[in-house]
Amino acid sequence: MQANEDEKSNFLDNIRKRIIFFADNAGGGRSVFMESTGIKKGMFDPKDIDRAVGSDKISNILDFYKNLSAEWLLSGNGKMLKESNDTVEEPMSTYYEAKKLENGVPLIEGVPWIEKLASAGFGNGEFSIAKQDVKDYYVIPKFKNRKVDFMIEVCGSSMYPKYNSGDVVACRIIRESNFIQWNKVHVIATREQGILIKRLKKSEMKDCLLAVSDNQDYEPFDIPEKEITGVAIVVGVIRLE
């Protein structure tokens, strides 16, 4: 038993070796690890196994893998994974669900791609994302610093040529009306019309917002604020040709 422990200790005796070990054992393996952290294949080159690892790479790894122990990664001491509680409430209490290893330990946070939203009322509550409305979860490195809460698919041609039907837009929830960025594209959840994707402008009508399409075949229209149950600003898009 002692020989096995010594052999394992020698195998993980520097940061690069520990990174390789973790990447091989994390959910999705090396491909997901590289996509999530932006780390290149050179990290796994046997010729460089004893080379130092830059602090920026270490920071990226710890940013994406919240359950990875920094102490273990940097020194080899302690357990590889932190203790965690992977309980998910219904509806979900956060906008992210962790990707899991087979043993249920959460490692990678993904952005939920959803079909619909619900809210208690704009300014009075927050979006609620029910687990049954989530199609999938995605790890997208370019969205790392965009504070993306969810992604949703564009339907119809009203926002053409800005967005095509089938595009997936990444959104950040706005919790107070005074944070709306006028003339920017938003996802608006309404009681009567469901989910809309429009530019928002100030309306001449009291207690309303003006919804404007990029496609000039669609006329602008006013939405009473009392009909709005939630607003999110679009911060990115995924498009397939």
Secondary structure by P-SEA (a helix, b strand, c coil): caaaaaaaaaaaccaaaaaaaaaaaccccaaaaaaaccccccccccccccccccaaaaaaaaaacccccccccccccccccccccccccccccccccccccccccccbbbbbbcccccccccccccbbbbcccccbbbbbcccccccccbbbbbccccccccccccbbbbbbbbccccccccccbbbbbbcccccccccccccccccbbbbbbccccbbbbbbccccccbbbbbccccccc
